[in-house]
Structure formats: structure tokens, C-alpha cells
Amino acid sequence: MAKLGKRTRAAREAFAGKQNVTVEEAVDLIKAAANAKFDETVEIALNLGVDPRHADQMVRGVVSLPNGTGKSVRVAVFARGPKADEAKEAGADIVGAEDLMETVQGGTIEFDRCIATPDMMPIVGRLGKVLGPRNLMPNPKVGTVTMDVKQAVQDAKGGQVQFKAEKAGVVHAGVGKASFEPAKLAENVRAFVQAVQKAKPTGAKGSYMQKIALSSTMGPGVTVAIDDATGN
């Protein structure tokens, strides 16, 4: 614990007085502080001027990060027949129908992304209370309810990230690993921020993007200049 305390203290000292820095400066600080024994995830949090309880202020979308997430994504697909075969060939980890529904209802959720063909939604709909709170419910708006299961599986495996504003209007996601090259991390950060910017809902009033912060799994956070991240 003493070593962890020293590392944390050193990181906080390095971050002292650093606020609203460029994306590149933030990435450099995060990488320098990420010295855990595992490859830490670089995480982004955006505070938005929205109240997601109102339908016209919900922020939701998907973005394909140009350099991937560095994370192995487990994909489940609800499909039957040829579409089930297509999902398996595309690399889906779990494929099923009623049997998969029963597995999930039993409390076993061994996947990070859930895709379904439209005809399977009556079955998947019964899992709303289980999958919804985990942000795993298939949704046509983010391309996870589709007949093109091959493309959906490939997108999920290839670095596609879904995002959704939580109750306080905060969107967060992993945008890479600390081991990534600085330029690739910076490119991912900007791609994510700009995707959230484009997803601005019609009901958003006043300042939409209020704060952007980057951190690693075990490290402190640093705020990023909004204009620099959005390219405005």
C-alpha cells in the first residue's frame, strides 16, 4: 500500500495546476501516471448540460474509435437459422434464442455487447430489466438491432464504443489503453468527443459540453480544454 500511496502522491503532484490542457498534454500526463502492474484503460468522462430524464435531452450514440479500444469485446447475438450461422462466422462469442434468454434470466451475462435481429426483439424485450441497467439492451439507434449481424459483430469487435448519458448528464467510456502511442490515444479521444458533440439532442439548452476529463484506471484525472477536444 505504501508504494501505491507514493505513486498516487507523485501523480497528483504532477497534475497539480494542470487544468483545461490540450488533449496531447492530457494524454502525456495520463500515460506518465499509469504505472500499475496491468495495462490501464484510459477513460474519458464528459459532463453535459442535459437532463436525460427528458426524452428530448437524452444523449445516445455509437462511435468507431480509429485505433480501437485495446479491449477484447465479448459479443452475444440473438438470432436463428442462417443469421445465427452468420453471427458465428463473424466471430460472435455467444449465439442463441430462447436458450440464451434463459441463460441471461438465470443471471449469467458473459458478454459486453448484445446484438439481435429484429424478429428476436419480442424475446429480448423480456430481458429489459436485466440488460437495460447494464446498457446492453439492443437498440436500432446504435446499430445493435439489425439484419446485418455480420457487420454489427465486426464493428463491436473492431473498436466500436456505445455511449449513453447517465442520470447526472455524464457520459463516460474507455478510449484506449495506456500502452497506446500518444498520437493514437489523442485521435481516439477527439473522435469520441466529436461523436458526443454530434449527438447533441434537440432539447439541450445553454452550454452543452461543460467539462471533459481524462484519467487512467488507477490514476487521477485531468480536465481537457473543450475547444481543443472538439476542434472548435
N, C-alpha and C positions, 0 to 999 in steps of 0.2 A: 504493500500500500504506500510505503514511503516513496518508492520510485515513481509510482503513478502520481503522487502528490507533487513531486518535483517537476515532472513533465507538464502537468496541468498548470502549475505555477509559472513555469517558463513560457508556456504557450500564451497564457493570459498577459504576461508582461510584454511579449512580442506583439500582441494585439492591442495593447493599451494605446489609446489616442487614435487608433485606426478606425475611422467611420466613413461610410459612403465612398469607399475606394473603387477603383476600376475593377472590372471582372478579373483582369490579369493579376492585379495586385492581390485580390482576394484569394484567387487560386494558389498563388505562391505562398501566401500565409497559411492556408489550409494544408497544403502539401508539406510544408516545413513542420507543422504541428502534428501531423498524422504519423505517429511513431509507435502505434500499438503493434502487437505481435501478429496481427492479421491485416489484410488489405482493407482499410477502412473505406466505407462508402462516403462519397461527397454528397451532402444533402442540401437541398435548397428549400427555403420557406418564403412564401410571398404573402404579405398582409394586404388584403384587398378591401376597398371601400364598398363592400356589398353585404347584404343580409340574405344568405342562402335560403332562409325560411320562406322568402317570397319567390315564386316561380320565375318572375322576370328578372331576378337577380342571381339566379343560380349560374355558377361558372363550372363548366364541364367540357372536357375535350380530350384529345389524344395527340401526341407528337412523336415522331420518329427521330430519336436523337442521332445526329450524323455519325457519332462514334460509338454508339451502343451504350449500354449501362454497365457492362462488365459483370453482370449478374446472370446466372443461369435461371431462366424462367420456366417454371413447370406449367404446362398448358393442358386444361381439360376441355373436351369438346362433347357437347350433347348432339348426337347425330345418329342416323340409322342408315343401313344399306350402303350404297355407293359413297355417300357423303362421309360415312364413318370410315370407310376404307381410305378415302381421300385425306381425311384428317390424320390417320395413322401414317400414311405415306409421307405427309408433310412434316412429321416429327412430333405430333401431339403425344403427350405423356399418358393421358387417360382419355379413353373414348367410351361412351356408353349412352344409355337412355334411362329407362326406369331403374335399371340396376345401379347406375351412377347416382340417380336421385336418392335411392335408398341409402347408399353409402354416405352421401352428404347429410341426409337426415339423421343418420346414426352418429354424426359428429366427426366423421373422418373427412378432412378437407386438405388433400395433399397436392394443391395446385395454387399458382399465383395469378393465373388468368383463366377466365371461363368464357368459352365461345359456344354459340348454339345456332343451329339452323332455325329459320322462322317456325317451322312446323313443330319444333320441340318446345316452344315457349310455354304452352299450357302445362307441361311437366316442370320446366324450370321455374315457372311462376310460383309453384308451391314452395320453392326454396327461398323466396324473397326475404323472409325474416332471418335466414341464416346467411345468405350471400350478400344481401343489401348492406348491412352494417360493416362488412369487410370490403366493400367496394368491389365485389366480384360478380355482381349481377350483370349478365349480358345485356347490352344496350345497343340498338341500331345507330344511335348518335355517335358512338365511338367505334363502330365497325365490328362489334362482337356478336351481333345478331345478323347473320349473313349466310347466303348460299355458297359464297366463295370461301369455304373453310380453309382451303389450301393457303390462300393469300393471308387470311387472318392469323393462321398459325405461324406462318413465316414472319409476319410483322411482329407478332408477340415475341418470337424467339430472337428477332433481329434488333431489338433495342427500342421498341415502341413503348412509350410510357403514357398511361392514362392519368388524368388529374381531375380533381373534383374539390370544390370549396367546402370546407367543413363549417360547422356552426358559427364559428367566430370570423368567418370570411378568410380563413387561412388555407392556402394551397401548398402542399409540400410533396417532395419526391426525391428519389435518388437520381443523380445526373452523371454518375460515373464512379470510378474508384480512384483512390489516392495515388495509385501506381500509374494512372494515365499520364501521358505527356501534358504539360501545362496548356499548350495550344488546343489540344483536343478537349480538355475539360472546359476551357473557356468557350469553345464553339458549342459544346453541349448546353452550357448554362444559357448562352444567348438564344439558342434555338428554343429552349424550354420557356424562357421569359417571354419571348416574342409570340409563342403559341398561346400563352395565357393572355397576353395583350390582345391578340386577335379574337379571343373567346369572350371579350368584354360584353356582358349582357345589356339588353336594351334598357333595363330598369336601373342600371348603375348611375348614381348621381354623384356629382362632385368628383373628388380625386379618386380614381380607380385603383391604381397601383400605389400603395402607400409605403411599403417597406420591403426590401429584398435582403435576405440574409443567407450566407453560406456557412456550412460547418462540416466537420467530418464526424464519423460515428462517435468517437471518444473526445473530440476536441471542442474548444469554444467556437462561438460564431462571430462572423464579421459582416457588417452591413455593406451592401454594394450600391453604388450610385445608380439610381433608376434610369436616368438618361443614358448612361453608358451601356447598361444591360439591354435596354430596349432599342438602342440605336437612334433615339430621337435627338 
